[in-house]
Amino acid sequence: MGILRTDKISGLETPTAVTGSVEFDGTGDYLTLTGSNDFELSGDFTIEYFLYLTSNSGENPPVSWGNGSYKAIFSDSNGDWKVEYPSTGVVVGGKEMLNTWVHYALTRDSDNNMRWFIDGKLQSTNSVSSTVGSTDTLYIGRKDNSANHVNGYISNFRILKGTALYTSDFTVPTHALEVIKDTVLLCCNNPDSAGAEGTGKTITVNGDAAASTVSPGLTRDFTYGTEFKGVTTFDTQGYF
């Protein structure tokens, strides 16, 4: 018979980090997804991810859309964060940080307010009515068909199409990101597979991009599941 752990039932056990990341070495590592209407963001949207940069290798592009016209989120050689959509560039504020996990988020609401957040703090708001992204190939860790690649780790990369999840300062997520309403992409969160994706899309792994156990220390959300209230009795042998 198994040993009944009261902390397992009550949720009082100490949570442990469960998510992983994808490691990019800055010299040809990236992920690609076939172009899709899901990635053409003409209305409300959220793009968010955790990024751990180990060096500034010129331009560090967590995400871009590829057809040669440069639609991307990236930090330039000076460490300034920028957004291009499709050929118009905006400095969205904040400097890249090395050797630490940082949460980044780009959102747009129904009033065309595009907001850029770093670790939950609003850096800038710009009025942008243009489509962000496109139906071209989606790159993660590379600036479309250029030689610019991320050198570091990306974890819990998520895109929502139809929802501006953050519109003011917020607390950075402490739980692993999940597929919620309007999620069209969730990846870079599996310590065993660089190509794992939460909505059923196929990811192509290029170069030496590899799954990693290095992560921002997010824990699993135990909000959901069986909840015991009041006096509860059951056959522990049958339970196990």
GIFEN-V105828 format. One record per residue. N is the residue number from 1. RES is the residue in one letter. BURIAL is + if it has 24 or more other ideal C-beta (glycine too) atoms within 12 Angstrom, else -. Layout:
[[N,RES,BURIAL] [N,RES,BURIAL]]
This chain:
[[1,M,-] [2,G,-] [3,I,-] [4,L,-] [5,R,-] [6,T,-] [7,D,-] [8,K,-] [9,I,-] [10,S,-] [11,G,-] [12,L,-] [13,E,-] [14,T,-] [15,P,-] [16,T,-] [17,A,-] [18,V,+] [19,T,+] [20,G,+] [21,S,+] [22,V,+] [23,E,+] [24,F,+] [25,D,+] [26,G,+] [27,T,-] [28,G,-] [29,D,+] [30,Y,+] [31,L,+] [32,T,+] [33,L,+] [34,T,-] [35,G,-] [36,S,+] [37,N,-] [38,D,+] [39,F,+] [40,E,+] [41,L,+] [42,S,-] [43,G,+] [44,D,+] [45,F,+] [46,T,+] [47,I,+] [48,E,+] [49,Y,+] [50,F,+] [51,L,+] [52,Y,+] [53,L,+] [54,T,+] [55,S,-] [56,N,+] [57,S,+] [58,G,-] [59,E,+] [60,N,+] [61,P,+] [62,P,+] [63,V,+] [64,S,+] [65,W,+] [66,G,+] [67,N,-] [68,G,-] [69,S,-] [70,Y,+] [71,K,+] [72,A,+] [73,I,+] [74,F,+] [75,S,+] [76,D,+] [77,S,-] [78,N,-] [79,G,-] [80,D,+] [81,W,+] [82,K,+] [83,V,+] [84,E,+] [85,Y,+] [86,P,+] [87,S,-] [88,T,-] [89,G,-] [90,V,+] [91,V,-] [92,V,+] [93,G,+] [94,G,+] [95,K,-] [96,E,+] [97,M,+] [98,L,-] [99,N,-] [100,T,-] [101,W,+] [102,V,+] [103,H,+] [104,Y,+] [105,A,+] [106,L,+] [107,T,+] [108,R,+] [109,D,+] [110,S,-] [111,D,-] [112,N,-] [113,N,-] [114,M,+] [115,R,+] [116,W,+] [117,F,+] [118,I,+] [119,D,+] [120,G,+] [121,K,-] [122,L,+] [123,Q,+] [124,S,+] [125,T,+] [126,N,+] [127,S,-] [128,V,+] [129,S,-] [130,S,+] [131,T,+] [132,V,+] [133,G,+] [134,S,+] [135,T,-] [136,D,+] [137,T,+] [138,L,+] [139,Y,+] [140,I,+] [141,G,+] [142,R,+] [143,K,+] [144,D,+] [145,N,-] [146,S,+] [147,A,-] [148,N,+] [149,H,+] [150,V,+] [151,N,+] [152,G,+] [153,Y,+] [154,I,+] [155,S,+] [156,N,+] [157,F,+] [158,R,+] [159,I,+] [160,L,+] [161,K,+] [162,G,-] [163,T,+] [164,A,+] [165,L,+] [166,Y,+] [167,T,-] [168,S,-] [169,D,-] [170,F,-] [171,T,-] [172,V,+] [173,P,+] [174,T,+] [175,H,-] [176,A,+] [177,L,+] [178,E,-] [179,V,-] [180,I,-] [181,K,-] [182,D,-] [183,T,+] [184,V,+] [185,L,+] [186,L,+] [187,C,+] [188,C,+] [189,N,+] [190,N,+] [191,P,+] [192,D,-] [193,S,-] [194,A,+] [195,G,+] [196,A,+] [197,E,+] [198,G,+] [199,T,+] [200,G,-] [201,K,+] [202,T,-] [203,I,+] [204,T,-] [205,V,+] [206,N,+] [207,G,-] [208,D,-] [209,A,+] [210,A,+] [211,A,+] [212,S,+] [213,T,-] [214,V,+] [215,S,+] [216,P,+] [217,G,+] [218,L,+] [219,T,-] [220,R,-] [221,D,-] [222,F,-] [223,T,-] [224,Y,-] [225,G,-] [226,T,-] [227,E,-] [228,F,-] [229,K,-] [230,G,-] [231,V,-] [232,T,-] [233,T,-] [234,F,-] [235,D,-] [236,T,-] [237,Q,-] [238,G,-] [239,Y,-] [240,F,-]]
